[in-house]
């Protein structure tokens, strides 16, 4: 197989995330890989999907891949353009977001995310961008999908800092804390797909990427892995999906 036909880990995640978004109307999305996944969904199976960007655009249907959350292409054809405060209070907190795509530097078994610091908070080894709107999104969106490369550095037994709550301590913790959203539902990675479909609300491996094993995934996860009784194979991208990504959405390969 030549290099032009090889599927990159990011392309596998982009296509898997796009497929998981089928049937959702409003999706809260940021820049980078989640952005490409949502725009791939719009250009393939969900042309009516409305994208929501933190800058204040609700129902965006961009003609091209936006370069940032402030790209003017988001405005054309959008349902509404408002202040960030109105977007969060009226739309997000109003329960109008079907699903949000999030990522982070660290994630734990209950889908809690860290985008604040690596190491001790007062003397961190690395200071990260912080929450932005991710904490509010994680609390209020109806459902949360995560998209992250699988590595032991990212999938940790204990977060250095909890920026955005997932299922917190597991079980019904979110309900008891009064969080309106249902929390994390899927984690899409380059080695497998996880859900939280168990009473403990713990991340569970349900699909394996081609060539991966439970052992290879476990080696990249910092806690004893929970595995579904029946494991499925992650379907590889189709030629049509790869063409949209490579020719239309990311021809320079900045993200894929």
Protein Blocks (a to p, Z undefined) as FASTA:
>chain_A
ZZklpccfklmmmmmmmmmmgoiabdcddehjllmmmmmmmmmmmmmbccddfklpghia
cfbdcfbfkbfklmnopabdcdfklmmmmmmmnopafbacdddfbdcfkopacfkbgcjf
klcfbdcebjmlmmmmmmmmmbdcddddddfklmcfbdfbdfbdcelngpjllmmnopab
gbjfbdcdfkbccdfbdfklpacdfbdcehiafklmmmmpcbdcdddfbdcddddddfkl
mmmmmmmmmmnommZZ
